[in-house]
Amino acid sequence: MSQSFDVLIRGAQVFDGEGNQPAQTDVGVNGDRIVALGALADSTGKLEVDGKGLAVSPGFIDAHTHDDFAVLSHPDMGFKSRGGVTTCIVGNCGFGAAPYAEAVDMLGRLTPGPAIAAYAGHAGYAAAVEASSPGINIGVLAGHGTIRKAAMGSAERAPTEAEMRSMQSHLREALDAGVLGMSSGLIYDPGRYAQTAELTELAGVMRGTGALYATHMRDEGVGLLESVKEAIDIGAKAGVPVQISHHKASGRESWGMVRASLDLIEAAQADGADVHADQYPYTAGSTSMQAILENGAFSGSGGMGSLSGDDAVVASAPGHPDWEGVSVNALASRWGVSALEAGQRVARESSGATVVLHMMDEEDVRTVLSHPSTMVGSDGIPTLDGKPHPRLYNSFARVIGHYAREVGLFDMATAIHRMCGMTAAKFNLRDRGVIREGAFADLVVFDPKVIIDKGTFEDPNQYPDGIKHVFVNGALAVRDGELTEQREGRLLVRGQ
């Protein structure tokens, strides 16, 4: 039967996002939904895409981002959509978008940029995102660190009863606004001053709501196993799902420990716990210079593991672009000081400076990425004017092109499931991350023989190869690898 569609993709290899092998078929879209799958040869589309030799998958869902303010200052979000990402989860590592004053203080340390107009609470942030007409969808986590700072500043102690009530009130407001859960950042101020009991009591507010607890754990170095146990214990006692952020073993002395941390996740799942993790597909991480100093990484072994000045390379240094791409040891040699003193100078003279940290083992990356508990998140820091970690643009193409096609760590169907359907299910996003009739038309059309990451640490601001077209809620956001003027992203609400 002949039908008419807004968009008709003909003859592509369609990956459903649920891990099944692809089928060559046609995809029909009307409005913001997929309305037909199958042989549609007699049908027409206002926009027709020849899918011969190409693949179609659900739009990639970035499980771990720090784009809370980027979506307001760069609402086209081209640095994500041109990499195939149609949804970003913001509010990670305890750095939430509300309350506003505390968010400006905390996110400004991690993602410096233009001033963001004031708003009230998470509901106000949601309205601001919608008003910006974003190029992609945004799902939000409330940040424990931001909420804690609003309730008790940077106090290095347990909260009083009144302060706990204040934090709970902030979290309830966030839940009413539709957030997907609460994140913690237990190596960052002020989150690192929170003990397990505080996190458990606060996370308990989410019991029965479908919201989850995501955590940048207390120690990703030699204390990795104790940190995983703490995360699992918080979820069990609070009665909420757990998402372990950027699962890794940081610092040479901890390499290989991921096998044991994965065993802990498996054991918890066997006991019925809803525990998973996300990971970026690189052996280097990235964070603020201030966080490195606070964790003693140049002077001992902290929550990030031990680091040398050669391991840390300045990624973004507002006011000092000549420092970008230069290691801390190289700066220390230039200035005739120690690595610690060089790091302190960078933090002091360039507020919001970020660094790339070469601190992980490739075998560990593959071990975690291949494990069925792991989904994909870029953890990219949107310092677009500097030399950000190439994960900001390239994480998803790297998983498909490098780890699936070239390395053979898993097949493409599994890779796509880890960045689509699995993520949508974990974060309680209905009708996202899958290709089926009735699902939202967030779609990526790519060349499976070509797709690959292009960005390097020396030249990171590059988009991946092989991504042809991207649809967000049925609108063509990227055509032939370039942004269009269509911006139909939405603020996503838990369970909707």
N, C-alpha and C positions, 0 to 999 in steps of 0.2 A: 504494500500500500504506500502510495506517495505521500510524503509529509513535508512540511516546510519548517526549517529551523533557523534560529538566529545564527548559530554556529554549527557547521557540519565538518567533522574531521573524518576523512575517508582513508580506510585501508592501512591504518597504523597498527603496530604491535602494542596492544593495550595492556599495561600492568595495572592490576586492580588495587594495589596498595595493601592487600591483605596477605601477600606472600605467595599467591598462586602464579603459575607460569603464564606468560603473556599469551593473548589470543589476537589474531589479526581480525580486526573488525572496524566498524564505523561508530562514531560517537556523535549524538545529536544533543544540542544544548538550546534551551529556550529560557530567556531571562537569566536568573542566577543558578539554574539547576540543570543537571544532566537528565534528559527526559527519554533518551532512547539509546540502546546499544544493540548492535547487530548489523545485518546486511541492509543498508539503507541506500542502495544504488539508485532507486527511482526517486529519491527525495532530493530536496534542494536546500541550500543554506544561504542566508544573506551574506555570510562570510564562510567560504569553503577553504579548507586546508587539505592539501594533498599529503597524506601521511605515508606514502610509499617510501620504504626504507627508513622510516622514523619510528620512534616510540612515543607513547603517551603515558604519563603517570599522573597520579594526583599531585597537586602542588606540594612542594616540600615544606614540612613544618619544622621550624627551627626551635628545638626544645629548650635552648638556653641562650638568651641574648641579653644585651644591656642597651637596647634601643629605646628605652622609655622616653628619653628626651629627643632622640634622633628623629622619631616619628613626628614630632612637633616642629623641629627645625629643618628637617629634610623629608617632608611628607611624601614625596614620590617614592622614597625607599628603594631607589634604583640599585643601590649597592647590594640589596637582597634579592629583589625580583629578577634582576638580570642573571642571577645565579640559580633561578628556579624556585626560590622561596616565596610562598604565598601567605604564610602565617608565621609570625614571630611571637614567642613567649617572652615577655619582659618581666622585670621585677626580681631577677635572680640574685643570689648571693647576699640576700638581706637588704639589697639596695632597691627599695620600692619607690614608686612615684608619688606616694602620699604618706603622711601630711606634707604639704608643699614646701614649707621652709626647710624642713629636715631633708627632704628629697633634693632640693637645690644644693644644700651643703654636701650631702653624701655623693650624689651622682656627679656633682661638679668635680669631685676628686678623681672619678673614674672616666667620665666622658665630658671633658670641658667643651664649651661651645657657647652659642649666643644665648642671651637671657630668655627664659621661658615665662610667659605671662602667668600670673597667679591663678590658681583654681582652688576649690575647697574639697578636700578629701578625695577618695577614690572615685566617687561619683562625678566630681568635678574633672578629674583626670580623664575619665571615660568620655565625658562630654567634649573635652578639648581634643581628644583623639578623633572622635567622630567629626567635629567641626573642621579638622585639618584635611578631611578627605584623603586619607592615606592611600598609598598605592598598594598596600597589602593589608591583611588582617592582623589584628593585635589581640593577643590574650595576655592577661595581667596576673601576676602574683603580687600579693602584699609582701612587703619586706619587713622581716622582724627587726633588723637593725634600725630602719627608719622609724618604725613604730616605737621601739625602745627609746630611741633618742628623743622622740616627742614627749614620752612619758617621764623620762628620768635623766635626760642629757647623756653625758659620757661617764656616768657613775660606774665605778669598778666594784660592784656589789650586787647582791640579789635585790629585786624590787620589793618595795613595801606592798602591803595589801592594796593601798590606794593606787600605787603605780601599776600593779598588776591589773586592777580594774580598768585603769586608763588604757593599757595596752589591749585588753580584751575588747573594750569599746571601739577602739580604732579598727581592730580586726573584724568585729561584727559589721561595722560600717562598710568595710571592704567586701565582705561576703555579700552584704545586701546589694552592693554595686556589681556583683557578678564575678569577682575574681576567681581564679582557678585554684588558688591555694595560698600558702604562705611559704616564703623562702627564708633561710637563715644563711649568714655568712660568718662562720665561727673563727675566721682568722682576721676579720676586719673589726675596727672600732665602729660601734660599741658592741657588736654581736659577740665578740670573743670574751666578753665579761659575763655572758649568760651561762649559767649552769644547766645541767640536764633537766632538773626539776622545773625550772622556769620555762624552758622550751616545751616540755611535756604539758604543763598546765595551759600554756597559751595555745598550743596546737589542739588541745582538747576542745576548744571552742568550735573547731571545724568538724567534730564528730557527726556523722550522719548527713553532712551537707554535700558530699561528693568532692569536696576540696582536698588537696593533698599537701604534704609537707615536703618541700624540696630543700636540700641542704648542701652548701659548700662546707664540707666537714671541718672539724677542728684541726685535723692533722692529716695531710696527704703524703707525709714522709714516713719516718719509721713508726709513727703512731697510727698508721692507716687502719690496721685491724680494729683497734680500740674505737676509732672514729666510726667505722662502719657499724660496729656493735651498738654504739650510742645512737646512731641514726635509726637503726632497726628497732631499738628499745623505745625510742620516743614515739615512733609510729604505732608500736604495739600497745603502749600504755595510753596513748591519746586516742587510739581507735581510728587512725587515718592512714591512707596510702603514703608511701615514702618514695621520693625520687632523689637518688644520689647524684649530685652534680659533677660533671666532668671527671668521671671515675679514672683514677690514675695512681701511679706510685711516683712521687716527686723526689728527685735527688738520688744520686747513684747508690747510696747506701740502702735504699728501699726498693731498688729494682728487683722484680720477680715476685714481690709480695702480692701482686694482683691475683695470682692464682688462689691464694688463701682468701682474699677479700671476695672473690667470685664464689668461693665455696660457702662463705657466710651468707651471701645473697641466695644461693641455691637452697641452703638449709632453711632460711626464713620462708622462702616460697613453698618449700615442702610442708612447712607448718601452717600454710594458708595465708601468709603475709603478702600484701600487695607491695612488693619492693622491686624497683628497677633503677636504672642509671642512664645517664647520657654521657657522650664522649665526643670530643672533637678529634679529627683524624690526623693529628700531627704530634711530633715529639717535643714541641715547644709550646709553652703557655704564654699568657700575657696578663699583666695587671698593672696597678699603679706603683710608682716608685715608693710612695709613702707606705704602701702595704708591705713591701719587701723589708723596708727599714723597721717597721713595727714588729715584724716577725723574726728579726735577727738573722736574716738569711745570709748576710755577708760576714757575720761574726760567730756563727754557730749553726746548729740545726734547729729550725723552727717548724711551723706547720707547713711550710713549703718545701721542706728538706733543705739541705745545705746547698749553697750556690757560690760559685766563684764570680769574680768580676768579668771573666770571659763568657760566662753563661748568660749574663744579662746585657741586652742591647736596647738602647733607648729607641722607642718607637715613635713617641710624640713628645715634643718639648716646646710648648707654647712660648713664643718669644725667643727661642734658641733653635732654629731649624738646623743649624750646623752640628748640633749634637745628635740629631736623628740618624739612625743607622749605625751609630758608634757604640762599641761596648763600653761598659763601665770601667773595665781595666784600661782601655785605650784612653778614656778621659782621665783616669787617675794618673796615667803616665804623662799625659799632656800637662796636667796641673801639678805634678810632683807630690801627689797625696796618695793615701791608701784607697782601696776600692770603697770601703765604708764611707770615708770622707767625700769621695767623688759622688756617691749616691746621695749623701746628705746635701751636697751642693746642688745637685740636679733638682731634688725635691724642694729645696729652699728657694731657688731662683726661677723655677719653672713650675708654677702651681698646676697640678693636674697632669704632670709628666707620667707617661706610661712606658712600660718596657716589655720586650719579648724575652722569655726565659727558656733557654734550652736546657731541659731538666728531666726528660723522660727517655725511656728505652723503646726502640721500634718494636721489639718483640712483645713488650708489654702492651703497646698500642694495639697490636694485632690480636693479642689474647683477649683484651677487653672488647674490642670491636666485633670479634667473631662470636662472642657469647650471646645467647638469646635474651639476656636481661638488658641488653644495651641498645639504646636508640641514639640518634645523632643530634647534636647541638653544637653550634659554631663557637659559642662563648666569645664572639667577636666584639671588640671595643670600637665603636664608630668614630675613631679619630681620623676623619677622612683627609685632613690636611697634612698628616704626618706619614709615617711608614707603619701602618697598622699590621698586625699579624695577618697573613694571607687567608686565614680561616674566615675572616669577615666576609669575603666574597666567594670563596672556593670550596668550602667544606663538603657540600653535597655532591658537586661534580667530582671531587676527589674520591669520595666513597664509591661512587658508581664506576668512574673511569679507571681509577688506579686500583683500589682494593678489590672491587668485584671483577672488572674485565681483565686488568693486567696481572694482578697478583693471584686472583682466584680464591680469595679468602672466603667468599660466598658468592652465590649467583645474584644476578641483578634483581630478581624478584624479591629475594631476601633483603638486599640493600634498600630497595625502595620501601618495603614494609617497615623497616627500622626508621625511616624518615617520613613516613606518611601515616598509615593506618595504626601502627603501634603507638605512635605519639598522640594521635587524636584520641584513641581510647584511654590512654593514661591520663591525659589532661581533661577528659570529660567534654570533648568537643563533638557534638552530635553532627552526623552527616558530613564530616570533614575527613580528609586523608584517605578516601576511598573513591573508586570509580564504580558507581552503580546507579541505576535509575533512581532519581529522587535525591541524590547527593548533590552538594554544592559543586558548582563547576569551577573549582580551583584546579587548573590543569597545566602541565608542562609538556611541551612537545620538544623532543630532543633526538639527536642522532646517537644511537647507542654505540656506534663504531668510532665516534669522534669525541664524545663528551669527556672532558678532562680539566683538571685545575691548571691554571696558567700562572697565578701569582707566586712569587718567590719571596723570601725574607728580604732580599736586596731590592726587589721591585714588586711590592705586594699589591699595588693598586691596579690590578688587572682582573677582568671578568673571565670566567671559564669559557672554553670552547665547547661547541656542540649544542648549546641550548638555543633553540630556534624561536619558539613562541611561548608566552606565559599568559594564562587567563586567570583572573581573580574575580570570583563571583560572576563568571560568564563574560566579563569584559576583557578585551585584549590589552593587557598591560605592557607586554613586550612583543614586538613584531620583528622577526629576523634579527634578534639579538639586541634591538634598540628599544628604548622606552617610547611608549606612545603617550598621548595626553589623557588617557583613560585611567582614572583613579577611583576604584570601586571597593577598596578595602573597608573593613568594618571592625568595630570593637566587639570581640567575641565574649559571650557570657557563658559561664559554667552551665553545662547541661543543655545548651540551646544551639 
